[in-house]
């Protein structure tokens, strides 16, 4: 498989009070949807802010679209015109009306299309009666509607990379499904040239469109890879109580009760389970993420 | 195409199986392109990497060829050769079934009965 990258990063570090972001090697594959997953406080938003250019106070090298350095991204408008970003609620100022959002977006981004913006406002049912209210201030929208409005704003432009910070969190289940559809359409229209990088806690909602997953813990990447490869690397194992103790020494993670155990095993250790009566299942991305996070967390699990 | 989430068969495998059946049944012409990987992913509501892996498997089997930047097209199918390949697969599988039957202490008659029962189940 010939892969090139929308973003590459080397030795990205940022020291903050009680927190150290330290990303040795970051690769966001071009033409795919990449999910950034991790516990609260793992450093996901810090990383996304660095990539989106919201934070510039970090050390390390970034390359965008295989050719632009981070400095060039900041100086050269064409790079930022190719990147769309949505954050967690504070992107558009509260007092801005829909008209302000439209005007400012037009001023800031060459490719912003009012027609497309209106179309997405309709498609995402942002206005209750189906008619766009230009005077409505951003502060009067609910969190979910604010996210929809940001998505409409970003999809109204012609971009090659979307950086979305927790887009699914404030959305209802139907709209999460729609979000997956929007991401899928975006990737398809790009024909291998457009990429999406999003952070999420709602792994199972986003699982079926996720191509590549990056799992962060404590400021660093602890696992990453194409989902199909991860699904071969980890295997879900279930077994009887009699084998719990022996399996515990082999499995990557395990949780047990008086009746048996369930856990995740690295494929390379699978043959060590020979002789035990266990069943194997292909893990979901969600199960893989929980196992990896459990292995690296400081939360006390019982 | 019916994709089952919890069948134990990976989704990419199910997709590859479905296209393999169609290709071998002659539903695709020689040189015809399969649906684009990203288009198929969108239509099936699955990830791009999954469809990609399905197509790569078909390419490994020699059923399709990847054309740089254009997608995957269907190869000329030499039906004799494919039949031959499958015959060999049947032979291999039966050989390993015989070996397993010996370990389990199954007689030849019992093994034949089991095969007959399985065939009957498959037909239903």
Interface residues (C-beta under 8 A of the other chain):
Chain A: X1 X31 X32 X33 X180 X181 X184 X185 X187 X188 X190 X191 X192 X208 X209 X210 X211 X212 X226 X227 X228 X231 X281 X282
Chain B: X8 X10 X12 X36 X38 X39 X41 X42 X45 X46 X47 X48 X49 X50 X52 X53 X56 X69
